[in-house]
Amino acid sequence: MEQLIELLEELHPEIDYETEEGLVDNGILDSLDIVTLITDINDAFDVSIPAEEILPENFNSARALWELIERLDTV
Amino acid sequence: MNFASIEFLCFLLVLVAAYYLAPKRAQWVVLLAGSVVFYAFAGVTSCLFLLAVIVISYVSVRLIGKRQSACAAWLSEHKELPKEERKAYKNKSKKGNLVIVCVGIGVLIAALVYAKFVSGYFGIRVSGAGISFGAYALEIMGISYYTFIAVGYMLDVYREKAPVQKNFAKHALFVGFFPQLVMGPISKYSDVGEQYFVPHALEGKNLYTGAVRVAWGFFKKLVVADAIAPAVGAIVAQQRSGVYFLLLCLFYSIRIYGDFTGGIDIVLGSAEMLGIRLPENFNRPFSSKSTAEYWRRWHITMGAWFTNYIFYPLSVTKSMQKLSKWSRAHLGTAIGKRLPVYITTIVTWLATGLWHGIAWNFVVWAMLNCLVLLVSQELEPLYTKFRTKFPRLHASAPYQTFMAVRTFCLMALIRVFDCYMNVPLTFQKFFSVFTTPNWGSLFDGSVTSLGVSAASFCVIGVGILFMFGVSRLGKDRPLREKLWERPWLGSFALAALVFLVLVFGTYGLGYDASAFIYGGTFN
């Protein structure tokens, strides 16, 4: 989770990722950020976020993103 | 069969009656039979194309479904194996599924390109005299729509986001449900699939709200869109310049709005009468404050299709991710972040343009939309600063109206490429606004020489005000639903709407109503 927050902080260091629940809904992450983030996450966690998982509910908070990573890592 | 015709109304009435009289379990069979009858009017060639799309998509999803079940069974039987081994097995299975889905989609897209483009140069015609080759341009009704519905479904099954419909006839109904065959919407199985197959009881509300929506669609099409169409045609055919170019932008926007949203009202209203909710395709698009917002409100299902099945998948391909990393390392974060997204945006818009038609005017139309969107995105920090500095001005009604009018004008200018179907001529006419000083034409009555009388312009004007009013009143909830709650007012409104269409509709009850733009010219 810390590693994920580090990746997020590289994009927007001013955000408190422990509490923010509307990263997409509040316009903090735009399409540029999301594509950059997917590249970084795929690299860092050895997962592959597929296109169908690019949904606001998966990117709205660090917790939701972490859950997505965990889900993708299970078979 | 043209939606705006007496034949369609008769067909719809018979179908609705048969649908509710039939045993509940057989309602979907009535829908399928109705769809076959509806599409049979399009001719043998069109039917063969639709059948081919249904068969190819059915075979693909069944094959993928079987492989997915086999993979799931293997995984549950081998829970003791290391995670890596199980992952490798799943990935191998997915790769095989990808090959199937790619082959299936490849064939469907090849058929689409052949029908829309290649047949215009190298067509094949089968007749009593045998097989002949030549420029036999095919006109396949709704091929762009049902192909995209089928492709979307195949990808959803591959992604395990939609169930496999094992019944061939039910699959055929999902791909070929008649109302969406002419101009969409491009529905997803998850939104509509099961609705076709569950029983629907006769409900007065569905019949009423559906009928009002159909009548409203007729109003938009026959009282507004078809009434202004001669002026659009005259300005283009007579190659009028100067202020007429601006009038063309305005008239064509009115026409395409009435035509396309009216057509979709007929489509969605027909389905509503049958108790089926198809996805909305418009959400008050001309109230948009930016181009990005406009494209979230106009032709919604098409935009969503290109975002879900082209933009995002392309963004997360390995090559795009490599490009992202490379460009961030070599070109800096600012450019590096943008490069892959910009490339994907351009490719997505190019595909959107070509979907409308394989011609340069659609390519230019798409690239201009793309340019405006990307420039707006770059200017976003500036807009944010403005909003923060002048929050009251930004929130004020005049400023909000200004933004909506600005977006309308910008989109109207870009949209006009459809009219000339000729890129240099469109630019020439655009520049004529600055070189041909004929603004006086607006006030000396010469506008009525465009094939639309002054009285007709008045009717169109009132029709536009009417559309604006209905749109405002239905902002929170559709007006037809509010009318249903007031039976007397509701009955009067429906009767008045039918009366207005009968009295003011172009060519009476649509006997010669022109084809829908999105059902004919584009697709």
Boltz contact constraints between the chains, C-beta under 6 A:
constraints:
  - contact:
      token1: [A, 31]
      token2: [B, 341]
      max_distance: 6.0
  - contact:
      token1: [A, 32]
      token2: [B, 337]
      max_distance: 6.0
  - contact:
      token1: [A, 32]
      token2: [B, 341]
      max_distance: 6.0
  - contact:
      token1: [A, 35]
      token2: [B, 315]
      max_distance: 6.0
  - contact:
      token1: [A, 35]
      token2: [B, 340]
      max_distance: 6.0
  - contact:
      token1: [A, 35]
      token2: [B, 341]
      max_distance: 6.0
  - contact:
      token1: [A, 36]
      token2: [B, 337]
      max_distance: 6.0
  - contact:
      token1: [A, 38]
      token2: [B, 316]
      max_distance: 6.0
  - contact:
      token1: [A, 39]
      token2: [B, 321]
      max_distance: 6.0
  - contact:
      token1: [A, 39]
      token2: [B, 324]
      max_distance: 6.0
  - contact:
      token1: [A, 51]
      token2: [B, 312]
      max_distance: 6.0
  - contact:
      token1: [A, 51]
      token2: [B, 313]
      max_distance: 6.0
  - contact:
      token1: [A, 51]
      token2: [B, 316]
      max_distance: 6.0
  - contact:
      token1: [A, 52]
      token2: [B, 159]
      max_distance: 6.0
  - contact:
      token1: [A, 52]
      token2: [B, 161]
      max_distance: 6.0
  - contact:
      token1: [A, 54]
      token2: [B, 312]
      max_distance: 6.0
  - contact:
      token1: [A, 75]
      token2: [B, 83]
      max_distance: 6.0
  - contact:
      token1: [A, 75]
      token2: [B, 86]
      max_distance: 6.0
  - contact:
      token1: [A, 75]
      token2: [B, 87]
      max_distance: 6.0
  - contact:
      token1: [A, 75]
      token2: [B, 90]
      max_distance: 6.0
